[in-house]
Structure formats: structure tokens, C-alpha cells
Amino acid sequence: MAKRGGKSLFSVSTLLASFFGAAMIAGAFAYFNYKFSEYKFIDFKEWVFYEKSNVFSPTADKYVVVFYSSKENNTMKLLSETKLKLPILAIDYYNEVIENSSGTTFLRSGTKNSLSFIQRFNIYESPSIFFIKKSKESLYKQDSMIRKLDNLKELASHIEAL
């Protein structure tokens, strides 16, 4: 039998090329997974939230953000009575106008803004909680994972554990 120019169908270069191709695909997948799991930013100049009829302007360096539904029993009362070391920004899914308390600022916004907020932070359950910290003037960065609170009465103990 005659040789075909000394090359076989299965060569080392073919094996290496497929190995590097698979490694590049796995690397790209890992990179994009990492990028999408990074913490998100919120710019209070772009996203307008209201406390009663005034535009909210953040003043603290850190906040506890609680996304909740005012239709759940006693939620607003529990949030207004909660005392933490950090101020609470309570964002209502139903945009009810609520009086602020000493440690809690109740925020509301338009539907488009609320939906953008839910999408940006991947909020699927209520009440959900996470921390934000100041990055620049009105730009805040998410500073923790988003967690579902099973019981608002235990909010203070959850905060201390995080």
C-alpha cells in the first residue's frame, strides 16, 4: 500500500487545535458568567425615586435596600419600626406613599423605573434585601448578594449576621 504523503488523518496538530478551541469556549463562558454575576450599580441621578412627592437624594455612604410589597401584612409598620446601624431604603413594589420614620426612608417610583430596578438587580421575591455603598456622588454600588427575607421581624438579626 502506498503512503499518502506521510500524513495521517489523526495528527497531533488536530488534537491540539480542538483542545485549544474547547479551552477558549470554556474560558469565554466562564468570563461572561463572572461578568454577569458582578455586583450592579445604581445611579440616583438616572433612576429617580420619590419620598412622598420629593425626589430622593442619598446622603449616607451605605444603605440597606429592602424591596418589599406594601400589600403584605404589616410590612410597612415593621419596616418603619426597625432600627439598624445603617439607614434603610424601603422600595415598595406597589409605590404607596408612606411617611418616613427615623431609620427608614420609604421610596417609590414610576413603573418603568421599578421594572428597570427589578431587572437590574434580578429581584424575584419579596421582601428582598441587599446593601449598597457610595462609589461617587450619586453612584452607589451593590455591596452584598441579594437575599430573600423570610420574616421581616428578624430583619435586625439578619443584618447583624451579614
C-alpha positions in Angstrom: 0.0 0.0 0.0 1.2 3.5 -0.9 1.6 6.2 1.8 -0.4 9.4 1.4 2.4 11.9 1.7 3.3 10.8 5.2 0.2 12.4 6.9 -2.4 10.6 8.9 -6.0 11.7 9.4 -5.4 11.9 13.1 -2.5 14.2 13.9 -1.2 16.0 17.0 -1.9 19.4 15.5 -5.6 18.4 15.0 -5.7 17.2 18.6 -4.1 20.4 20.0 -6.4 22.6 17.8 -9.5 21.0 19.2 -8.2 21.2 22.8 -7.4 24.9 22.5 -10.8 25.5 20.8 -12.6 23.9 23.7 -10.5 25.7 26.2 -11.3 29.1 24.5 -15.0 28.3 24.6 -14.9 27.3 28.3 -12.8 30.4 29.1 -15.3 32.7 27.3 -18.2 31.0 29.1 -16.5 31.4 32.5 -15.7 35.1 31.8 -19.3 36.0 30.8 -20.6 34.1 33.8 -18.3 36.1 36.0 -19.2 39.5 34.4 -23.0 38.9 34.8 -22.6 37.8 38.4 -20.7 41.0 39.3 -22.5 43.5 41.6 -24.5 46.2 39.9 -24.5 49.9 40.2 -27.4 52.3 40.8 -27.1 56.0 39.9 -29.7 58.1 41.7 -29.4 60.8 39.1 -30.6 58.4 36.4 -33.1 56.5 38.4 -35.4 58.8 40.1 -37.1 57.7 43.4 -39.5 59.8 45.4 -40.1 60.1 49.1 -43.6 61.3 49.2 -43.5 64.0 46.5 -39.9 65.0 46.8 -37.1 63.5 44.7 -34.8 61.3 46.9 -31.2 62.3 47.1 -28.9 59.9 49.0 -26.8 61.4 51.8 -25.3 58.3 53.6 -22.3 56.3 52.5 -24.1 53.0 52.9 -27.7 51.8 52.9 -29.7 48.7 53.4 -32.1 48.3 50.5 -35.3 46.4 51.1 -37.5 45.7 48.2 -41.0 44.8 49.5 -44.7 44.7 48.8 -47.0 47.1 50.7 -49.8 44.5 50.1 -48.1 42.1 52.6 -49.5 42.3 56.1 -47.8 44.7 58.5 -44.8 45.2 56.2 -44.7 49.0 56.3 -45.2 49.0 60.1 -42.4 46.5 60.6 -40.0 48.4 58.3 -40.8 51.8 60.0 -40.2 50.3 63.5 -36.9 48.6 62.6 -33.8 50.2 64.0 -30.4 49.4 62.4 -26.9 50.9 62.3 -27.4 51.7 58.6 -30.3 53.6 57.2 -32.9 51.6 55.3 -34.2 52.4 51.8 -37.5 50.6 51.5 -38.7 50.4 47.9 -42.3 49.4 47.5 -43.4 47.3 44.6 -46.8 49.0 44.6 -45.5 52.6 45.0 -47.6 53.5 48.0 -46.9 56.9 49.6 -45.7 56.3 53.1 -44.4 58.6 55.9 -40.6 58.1 56.6 -39.5 57.0 60.0 -36.3 57.8 61.8 -34.3 54.9 60.3 -36.3 54.1 57.2 -36.9 56.1 54.0 -39.8 54.8 52.0 -39.3 55.2 48.3 -41.5 54.9 45.3 -41.0 55.5 41.6 -42.7 55.1 38.2 -43.5 51.7 36.7 -40.6 51.9 34.1 -38.1 52.7 36.9 -39.4 50.0 39.2 -39.2 47.4 36.4 -35.7 48.5 35.5 -34.7 48.2 39.1 -36.2 44.7 39.4 -34.4 43.7 36.2 -31.0 45.3 37.1 -30.8 43.6 40.5 -32.6 40.3 39.4 -35.2 40.6 42.2 -37.6 37.6 42.1 -39.0 37.6 45.6 -40.4 40.0 48.1 -39.1 41.1 50.6 -35.5 41.1 49.3 -32.6 42.8 50.9 -29.1 43.9 49.9 -26.5 46.6 50.8 -25.3 49.5 48.6 -22.3 51.7 49.3 -21.4 55.1 47.8 -18.9 55.0 44.8 -19.2 58.5 43.6 -21.5 61.5 44.1 -24.9 59.8 43.4 -23.5 56.4 42.2 -23.9 53.5 44.6 -22.6 50.0 44.1 -24.3 46.9 45.3 -22.2 45.7 48.3 -23.8 42.3 49.0 -25.7 39.5 47.4 -29.5 39.9 47.2 -31.3 37.7 49.8 -34.9 36.9 50.4 -36.1 37.8 53.9 -38.4 35.1 55.2 -39.5 37.2 58.1 -39.3 41.0 58.4 -39.5 40.7 62.2 -36.0 39.2 62.1 -34.5 41.9 59.8 -32.1 43.2 62.5 -30.7 39.8 63.2 -30.3 39.1 59.5 -28.4 42.4 59.1 -26.0 41.6 62.0 -25.3 38.1 60.5 -24.4 39.6 57.1 
